[in-house]
Each structure stands twice: as C-alpha cells, then as structure tokens.
Amino acid sequence: MSVSPPGPRRVARGSEVAFSATIRLTKAEAFAACQALADADRILASAGNLFESRAIAELFELMEERLVADRPAPFGSGRLGSAQVGSGSKSIESELTQ
C-alpha cells in the first residue's frame, strides 16, 4: 500500500510564510512542471506574446539546469528576471519534454 504525499498547505491571506531553502519534487512532478512550461511557451509564442514566452522559456531553462546539475546553483544566480525577446539561448524543446 502506498501513501500519497500531502497536498499543498493552504496559507491564510496576509499571514507570514517561511520558505524552505530547497524544493523537493518527485521525478514525475519535475517532468510535469517542465512539460507545462514548454506548453505555455509554445502557446504564448504562437499568440505573439514573445516577452512572456521568453520569460517562460528562461524559467524552463533554469529548471532544466537545476535538474541535471551535480549541485544546485547558489540562490539568485539564475537568469530569471532578465527576460528579453530574441535573447540567444537554447530552444525550450529538449529531451526533458520528449
């Protein structure tokens, strides 16, 4: 008999939250998150929302880097927040979503 992990905790609006230093995901959860980001990128790009598409693509790339890294990168070292249309980064279509 397997026990499912508990669902997300609900926090009342306006209450303080202490965030964990790391986030643990199962392999299936990580792949589902990457697939959702890849899908969102495609939909946003096809709708002409290039800035938003690029932001999603950069988040995908950050997750992909963290998933395959031997050690997690220090907090704040990611490229998130620097989204620019047409920045020369690799395609969001990777083997993680295949």
DOTIPA-795535 format. One record per residue: residue in three letters; z, y, x of N, C-alpha, C in turn; residue number from 1. Coordinates in steps of 0.2 Angstrom, whole numbers, plus 2048, in hexadecimal, padded with zeros to 3 digits. Each point is the difference from the previous one (the first is absolute). Layout:
BEGIN
site vomi->ALA	n_c3->Z	n_c2->Y	n_c1->X	ca_c3->Z	ca_c2->Y	ca_c1->X	c_c3->Z	c_c2->Y	c_c1->X	paro->NUM
...
//
This chain:
BEGIN
site vomi->MET	n_c3->800	n_c2->7FA	n_c1->804	ca_c3->800	ca_c2->806	ca_c1->7FC	c_c3->800	c_c2->806	c_c1->804	paro->1
site vomi->SER	n_c3->7FB	n_c2->805	n_c1->7FF	ca_c3->800	ca_c2->806	ca_c1->804	c_c3->803	c_c2->806	c_c1->7FC	paro->2
site vomi->VAL	n_c3->803	n_c2->804	n_c1->804	ca_c3->802	ca_c2->806	ca_c1->7FD	c_c3->7FC	c_c2->806	c_c1->802	paro->3
site vomi->SER	n_c3->7FE	n_c2->804	n_c1->7FB	ca_c3->7FC	ca_c2->806	ca_c1->801	c_c3->804	c_c2->805	c_c1->803	paro->4
site vomi->PRO	n_c3->7FE	n_c2->804	n_c1->804	ca_c3->804	ca_c2->806	ca_c1->803	c_c3->801	c_c2->805	c_c1->7FA	paro->5
site vomi->PRO	n_c3->805	n_c2->804	n_c1->801	ca_c3->802	ca_c2->805	ca_c1->7FA	c_c3->7FA	c_c2->805	c_c1->800	paro->6
site vomi->GLY	n_c3->7FF	n_c2->803	n_c1->7FA	ca_c3->7FB	ca_c2->805	ca_c1->7FF	c_c3->803	c_c2->806	c_c1->803	paro->7
site vomi->PRO	n_c3->7FC	n_c2->806	n_c1->800	ca_c3->802	ca_c2->806	ca_c1->803	c_c3->806	c_c2->803	c_c1->7FC	paro->8
site vomi->ARG	n_c3->805	n_c2->803	n_c1->804	ca_c3->806	ca_c2->803	ca_c1->7FD	c_c3->7FE	c_c2->806	c_c1->7FC	paro->9
site vomi->ARG	n_c3->802	n_c2->802	n_c1->7FB	ca_c3->7FF	ca_c2->806	ca_c1->7FC	c_c3->805	c_c2->805	c_c1->802	paro->10
site vomi->VAL	n_c3->7FE	n_c2->806	n_c1->802	ca_c3->805	ca_c2->805	ca_c1->802	c_c3->7FF	c_c2->806	c_c1->7FB	paro->11
site vomi->ALA	n_c3->806	n_c2->802	n_c1->7FE	ca_c3->800	ca_c2->806	ca_c1->7FB	c_c3->7FD	c_c2->806	c_c1->803	paro->12
site vomi->ARG	n_c3->7FC	n_c2->804	n_c1->7FC	ca_c3->7FE	ca_c2->806	ca_c1->803	c_c3->805	c_c2->805	c_c1->802	paro->13
site vomi->GLY	n_c3->7FF	n_c2->803	n_c1->806	ca_c3->804	ca_c2->805	ca_c1->803	c_c3->806	c_c2->7FD	c_c1->804	paro->14
site vomi->SER	n_c3->800	n_c2->7F9	n_c1->800	ca_c3->805	ca_c2->7FD	ca_c1->804	c_c3->7FE	c_c2->7FF	c_c1->807	paro->15
site vomi->GLU	n_c3->804	n_c2->800	n_c1->805	ca_c3->7FF	ca_c2->7FF	ca_c1->807	c_c3->7FE	c_c2->7F9	c_c1->802	paro->16
site vomi->VAL	n_c3->7FB	n_c2->7FF	n_c1->804	ca_c3->7FD	ca_c2->7FA	ca_c1->802	c_c3->801	c_c2->7FF	c_c1->808	paro->17
site vomi->ALA	n_c3->802	n_c2->7FB	n_c1->802	ca_c3->800	ca_c2->7FF	ca_c1->807	c_c3->7FB	c_c2->7FB	c_c1->802	paro->18
site vomi->PHE	n_c3->7FB	n_c2->802	n_c1->804	ca_c3->7FA	ca_c2->7FB	ca_c1->801	c_c3->802	c_c2->7FC	c_c1->806	paro->19
site vomi->SER	n_c3->7FD	n_c2->7FA	n_c1->800	ca_c3->801	ca_c2->7FB	ca_c1->806	c_c3->7FC	c_c2->802	c_c1->805	paro->20
site vomi->ALA	n_c3->801	n_c2->7FE	n_c1->806	ca_c3->7FC	ca_c2->802	ca_c1->806	c_c3->7FA	c_c2->7FC	c_c1->800	paro->21
site vomi->THR	n_c3->800	n_c2->7FA	n_c1->7FD	ca_c3->7FA	ca_c2->7FC	ca_c1->7FF	c_c3->7FF	c_c2->7FE	c_c1->7F9	paro->22
site vomi->ILE	n_c3->7FA	n_c2->7FD	n_c1->7FF	ca_c3->7FE	ca_c2->7FD	ca_c1->7FA	c_c3->7FD	c_c2->7F9	c_c1->801	paro->23
site vomi->ARG	n_c3->803	n_c2->7FC	n_c1->7FC	ca_c3->7FE	ca_c2->7F9	ca_c1->801	c_c3->7FC	c_c2->7FE	c_c1->7FA	paro->24
site vomi->LEU	n_c3->7FA	n_c2->7FD	n_c1->802	ca_c3->7FC	ca_c2->7FE	ca_c1->7FA	c_c3->7FE	c_c2->7F8	c_c1->802	paro->25
site vomi->THR	n_c3->7FF	n_c2->7FC	n_c1->7FB	ca_c3->7FD	ca_c2->7FA	ca_c1->801	c_c3->7F9	c_c2->801	c_c1->802	paro->26
site vomi->LYS	n_c3->7FD	n_c2->7FA	n_c1->803	ca_c3->7F9	ca_c2->801	ca_c1->802	c_c3->7FB	c_c2->801	c_c1->7FA	paro->27
site vomi->ALA	n_c3->802	n_c2->7FD	n_c1->7FA	ca_c3->7FC	ca_c2->801	ca_c1->7FA	c_c3->801	c_c2->807	c_c1->7FE	paro->28
site vomi->GLU	n_c3->806	n_c2->803	n_c1->800	ca_c3->801	ca_c2->807	ca_c1->7FE	c_c3->7FC	c_c2->805	c_c1->805	paro->29
site vomi->ALA	n_c3->800	n_c2->7FF	n_c1->806	ca_c3->7FC	ca_c2->804	ca_c1->805	c_c3->7F9	c_c2->800	c_c1->7FF	paro->30
site vomi->PHE	n_c3->7FD	n_c2->7FA	n_c1->7FF	ca_c3->7F9	ca_c2->7FF	ca_c1->7FE	c_c3->7FE	c_c2->803	c_c1->7F9	paro->31
site vomi->ALA	n_c3->804	n_c2->800	n_c1->7FC	ca_c3->7FF	ca_c2->803	ca_c1->7F9	c_c3->800	c_c2->808	c_c1->801	paro->32
site vomi->ALA	n_c3->805	n_c2->802	n_c1->804	ca_c3->800	ca_c2->807	ca_c1->801	c_c3->7FA	c_c2->803	c_c1->803	paro->33
site vomi->CYS	n_c3->7FD	n_c2->7FC	n_c1->805	ca_c3->7FA	ca_c2->802	ca_c1->804	c_c3->7FA	c_c2->7FF	c_c1->7FB	paro->34
site vomi->GLN	n_c3->800	n_c2->7FB	n_c1->7FC	ca_c3->7FA	ca_c2->800	ca_c1->7FC	c_c3->800	c_c2->806	c_c1->7FB	paro->35
site vomi->ALA	n_c3->806	n_c2->802	n_c1->7FD	ca_c3->800	ca_c2->805	ca_c1->7FB	c_c3->7FE	c_c2->807	c_c1->804	paro->36
site vomi->LEU	n_c3->802	n_c2->801	n_c1->806	ca_c3->7FE	ca_c2->806	ca_c1->804	c_c3->7F8	c_c2->7FF	c_c1->801	paro->37
site vomi->ALA	n_c3->7FD	n_c2->7FB	n_c1->802	ca_c3->7F9	ca_c2->7FF	ca_c1->801	c_c3->7FC	c_c2->801	c_c1->7F9	paro->38
site vomi->ASP	n_c3->803	n_c2->7FE	n_c1->7FB	ca_c3->7FD	ca_c2->801	ca_c1->7F9	c_c3->800	c_c2->807	c_c1->7FE	paro->39
site vomi->ALA	n_c3->806	n_c2->804	n_c1->801	ca_c3->801	ca_c2->807	ca_c1->7FF	c_c3->7FB	c_c2->804	c_c1->804	paro->40
site vomi->ASP	n_c3->7FF	n_c2->7FE	n_c1->806	ca_c3->7FC	ca_c2->804	ca_c1->805	c_c3->7F9	c_c2->7FF	c_c1->7FD	paro->41
site vomi->ARG	n_c3->7FD	n_c2->7FB	n_c1->7FE	ca_c3->7FA	ca_c2->7FF	ca_c1->7FE	c_c3->7FE	c_c2->804	c_c1->7F9	paro->42
site vomi->ILE	n_c3->805	n_c2->7FF	n_c1->7FC	ca_c3->800	ca_c2->804	ca_c1->7F9	c_c3->800	c_c2->808	c_c1->802	paro->43
site vomi->LEU	n_c3->804	n_c2->802	n_c1->804	ca_c3->800	ca_c2->807	ca_c1->801	c_c3->7FA	c_c2->803	c_c1->804	paro->44
site vomi->ALA	n_c3->7FE	n_c2->7FC	n_c1->804	ca_c3->7F9	ca_c2->802	ca_c1->804	c_c3->7FA	c_c2->800	c_c1->7FB	paro->45
site vomi->SER	n_c3->800	n_c2->7FB	n_c1->7FC	ca_c3->7FA	ca_c2->800	ca_c1->7FB	c_c3->801	c_c2->805	c_c1->7FB	paro->46
site vomi->ALA	n_c3->806	n_c2->803	n_c1->7FF	ca_c3->800	ca_c2->805	ca_c1->7FB	c_c3->800	c_c2->807	c_c1->803	paro->47
site vomi->GLY	n_c3->7FE	n_c2->800	n_c1->807	ca_c3->800	ca_c2->806	ca_c1->804	c_c3->806	c_c2->803	c_c1->802	paro->48
site vomi->ASN	n_c3->806	n_c2->7FD	n_c1->7FF	ca_c3->806	ca_c2->803	ca_c1->803	c_c3->801	c_c2->7FE	c_c1->807	paro->49
site vomi->LEU	n_c3->7FC	n_c2->803	n_c1->804	ca_c3->800	ca_c2->7FE	ca_c1->807	c_c3->807	c_c2->801	c_c1->804	paro->50
site vomi->PHE	n_c3->803	n_c2->806	n_c1->7FF	ca_c3->806	ca_c2->801	ca_c1->803	c_c3->806	c_c2->7FB	c_c1->7FE	paro->51
site vomi->GLU	n_c3->800	n_c2->7FF	n_c1->7FA	ca_c3->805	ca_c2->7FB	ca_c1->7FD	c_c3->7FE	c_c2->7F9	c_c1->803	paro->52
site vomi->SER	n_c3->7FA	n_c2->7FE	n_c1->800	ca_c3->7FD	ca_c2->7FA	ca_c1->803	c_c3->802	c_c2->7FF	c_c1->807	paro->53
site vomi->ARG	n_c3->7FF	n_c2->805	n_c1->804	ca_c3->802	ca_c2->800	ca_c1->807	c_c3->808	c_c2->7FF	c_c1->801	paro->54
site vomi->ALA	n_c3->804	n_c2->803	n_c1->7FC	ca_c3->807	ca_c2->800	ca_c1->800	c_c3->802	c_c2->7F8	c_c1->7FF	paro->55
site vomi->ILE	n_c3->7FD	n_c2->7FD	n_c1->7FB	ca_c3->801	ca_c2->7F9	ca_c1->7FE	c_c3->7FE	c_c2->7FC	c_c1->806	paro->56
site vomi->ALA	n_c3->7FA	n_c2->801	n_c1->803	ca_c3->7FE	ca_c2->7FC	ca_c1->805	c_c3->804	c_c2->801	c_c1->806	paro->57
site vomi->GLU	n_c3->803	n_c2->806	n_c1->802	ca_c3->805	ca_c2->800	ca_c1->805	c_c3->806	c_c2->7FD	c_c1->7FF	paro->58
site vomi->LEU	n_c3->803	n_c2->800	n_c1->7FA	ca_c3->806	ca_c2->7FC	ca_c1->7FE	c_c3->7FE	c_c2->7F8	c_c1->801	paro->59
site vomi->PHE	n_c3->7FA	n_c2->7FE	n_c1->7FE	ca_c3->7FE	ca_c2->7F9	ca_c1->801	c_c3->800	c_c2->7FE	c_c1->808	paro->60
site vomi->GLU	n_c3->7FD	n_c2->805	n_c1->804	ca_c3->800	ca_c2->7FF	ca_c1->807	c_c3->807	c_c2->7FF	c_c1->803	paro->61
site vomi->LEU	n_c3->805	n_c2->805	n_c1->7FE	ca_c3->806	ca_c2->800	ca_c1->802	c_c3->804	c_c2->7F9	c_c1->7FE	paro->62
site vomi->MET	n_c3->7FF	n_c2->7FE	n_c1->7FA	ca_c3->803	ca_c2->7F9	ca_c1->7FE	c_c3->7FD	c_c2->7FB	c_c1->804	paro->63
site vomi->GLU	n_c3->7F9	n_c2->800	n_c1->801	ca_c3->7FD	ca_c2->7FA	ca_c1->804	c_c3->803	c_c2->800	c_c1->807	paro->64
site vomi->GLU	n_c3->800	n_c2->806	n_c1->803	ca_c3->803	ca_c2->800	ca_c1->807	c_c3->807	c_c2->7FE	c_c1->801	paro->65
site vomi->ARG	n_c3->804	n_c2->801	n_c1->7FB	ca_c3->807	ca_c2->7FE	ca_c1->800	c_c3->800	c_c2->7F8	c_c1->7FF	paro->66
site vomi->LEU	n_c3->7FC	n_c2->7FE	n_c1->7FC	ca_c3->800	ca_c2->7F9	ca_c1->7FE	c_c3->7FE	c_c2->7FB	c_c1->806	paro->67
site vomi->VAL	n_c3->7FC	n_c2->803	n_c1->804	ca_c3->7FD	ca_c2->7FC	ca_c1->806	c_c3->803	c_c2->802	c_c1->806	paro->68
site vomi->ALA	n_c3->805	n_c2->805	n_c1->801	ca_c3->803	ca_c2->802	ca_c1->806	c_c3->805	c_c2->7FB	c_c1->802	paro->69
site vomi->ASP	n_c3->801	n_c2->7FF	n_c1->806	ca_c3->806	ca_c2->7FC	ca_c1->803	c_c3->807	c_c2->803	c_c1->7FE	paro->70
site vomi->ARG	n_c3->800	n_c2->807	n_c1->800	ca_c3->806	ca_c2->804	ca_c1->7FF	c_c3->7FE	c_c2->806	c_c1->7FB	paro->71
site vomi->PRO	n_c3->804	n_c2->802	n_c1->7FC	ca_c3->7FE	ca_c2->805	ca_c1->7FC	c_c3->800	c_c2->807	c_c1->804	paro->72
site vomi->ALA	n_c3->7FB	n_c2->804	n_c1->7FE	ca_c3->800	ca_c2->807	ca_c1->803	c_c3->806	c_c2->804	c_c1->7FE	paro->73
site vomi->PRO	n_c3->802	n_c2->804	n_c1->805	ca_c3->806	ca_c2->805	ca_c1->7FE	c_c3->7FE	c_c2->804	c_c1->7FA	paro->74
site vomi->PHE	n_c3->805	n_c2->801	n_c1->7FC	ca_c3->7FF	ca_c2->804	ca_c1->7F9	c_c3->7FD	c_c2->807	c_c1->802	paro->75
site vomi->GLY	n_c3->7FB	n_c2->802	n_c1->7FC	ca_c3->7FD	ca_c2->806	ca_c1->801	c_c3->7FA	c_c2->800	c_c1->805	paro->76
site vomi->SER	n_c3->7FF	n_c2->7FA	n_c1->802	ca_c3->7FA	ca_c2->800	ca_c1->805	c_c3->7F9	c_c2->7FF	c_c1->7FD	paro->77
site vomi->GLY	n_c3->800	n_c2->7FF	n_c1->7F9	ca_c3->7FA	ca_c2->7FE	ca_c1->7FD	c_c3->7FC	c_c2->806	c_c1->7FF	paro->78
site vomi->ARG	n_c3->7FA	n_c2->7FF	n_c1->7FD	ca_c3->7FB	ca_c2->806	ca_c1->7FF	c_c3->801	c_c2->802	c_c1->7F9	paro->79
site vomi->LEU	n_c3->804	n_c2->7FE	n_c1->7FC	ca_c3->801	ca_c2->802	ca_c1->7F9	c_c3->801	c_c2->807	c_c1->800	paro->80
site vomi->GLY	n_c3->7FD	n_c2->804	n_c1->7FB	ca_c3->801	ca_c2->807	ca_c1->800	c_c3->7FB	c_c2->804	c_c1->804	paro->81
site vomi->SER	n_c3->7FB	n_c2->7FC	n_c1->803	ca_c3->7FB	ca_c2->804	ca_c1->804	c_c3->7F9	c_c2->7FE	c_c1->7FD	paro->82
site vomi->ALA	n_c3->800	n_c2->7FE	n_c1->7F9	ca_c3->7FA	ca_c2->7FE	ca_c1->7FD	c_c3->7FB	c_c2->806	c_c1->801	paro->83
site vomi->GLN	n_c3->7FA	n_c2->7FE	n_c1->802	ca_c3->7FA	ca_c2->804	ca_c1->800	c_c3->7FA	c_c2->7FC	c_c1->7FE	paro->84
site vomi->VAL	n_c3->7FC	n_c2->803	n_c1->7FC	ca_c3->7FA	ca_c2->7FD	ca_c1->7FE	c_c3->7FB	c_c2->7FF	c_c1->806	paro->85
site vomi->GLY	n_c3->7FE	n_c2->7FA	n_c1->801	ca_c3->7FB	ca_c2->7FF	ca_c1->805	c_c3->803	c_c2->7FF	c_c1->807	paro->86
site vomi->SER	n_c3->807	n_c2->7FF	n_c1->800	ca_c3->803	ca_c2->7FF	ca_c1->807	c_c3->7FD	c_c2->7F9	c_c1->802	paro->87
site vomi->GLY	n_c3->7FF	n_c2->7FF	n_c1->807	ca_c3->7FD	ca_c2->7FA	ca_c1->802	c_c3->804	c_c2->7FA	c_c1->801	paro->88
site vomi->SER	n_c3->802	n_c2->7FD	n_c1->7FB	ca_c3->805	ca_c2->7FA	ca_c1->801	c_c3->7FC	c_c2->7FA	c_c1->7FD	paro->89
site vomi->LYS	n_c3->803	n_c2->7FA	n_c1->801	ca_c3->7FD	ca_c2->7FA	ca_c1->7FE	c_c3->7FF	c_c2->800	c_c1->7F9	paro->90
site vomi->SER	n_c3->7FC	n_c2->7FB	n_c1->7FD	ca_c3->7FF	ca_c2->7FF	ca_c1->7F9	c_c3->806	c_c2->7FD	c_c1->7FD	paro->91
site vomi->ILE	n_c3->802	n_c2->801	n_c1->7FA	ca_c3->805	ca_c2->7FD	ca_c1->7FC	c_c3->7FF	c_c2->7F9	c_c1->7FF	paro->92
site vomi->GLU	n_c3->7F9	n_c2->7FE	n_c1->800	ca_c3->7FF	ca_c2->7F9	ca_c1->7FF	c_c3->801	c_c2->7FC	c_c1->806	paro->93
site vomi->SER	n_c3->806	n_c2->7FC	n_c1->800	ca_c3->802	ca_c2->7FC	ca_c1->806	c_c3->801	c_c2->7F9	c_c1->7FD	paro->94
site vomi->GLU	n_c3->802	n_c2->7FC	n_c1->805	ca_c3->801	ca_c2->7F9	ca_c1->7FF	c_c3->806	c_c2->7FF	c_c1->7FC	paro->95
site vomi->LEU	n_c3->805	n_c2->805	n_c1->7FF	ca_c3->806	ca_c2->800	ca_c1->7FC	c_c3->7FE	c_c2->7FF	c_c1->7F9	paro->96
site vomi->THR	n_c3->7FA	n_c2->804	n_c1->7FE	ca_c3->7FF	ca_c2->800	ca_c1->7F9	c_c3->7FA	c_c2->7FA	c_c1->7FE	paro->97
site vomi->GLN	n_c3->7FE	n_c2->7FD	n_c1->805	ca_c3->7FB	ca_c2->7FB	ca_c1->7FF	c_c3->803	c_c2->7F9	c_c1->7FC	paro->98
//
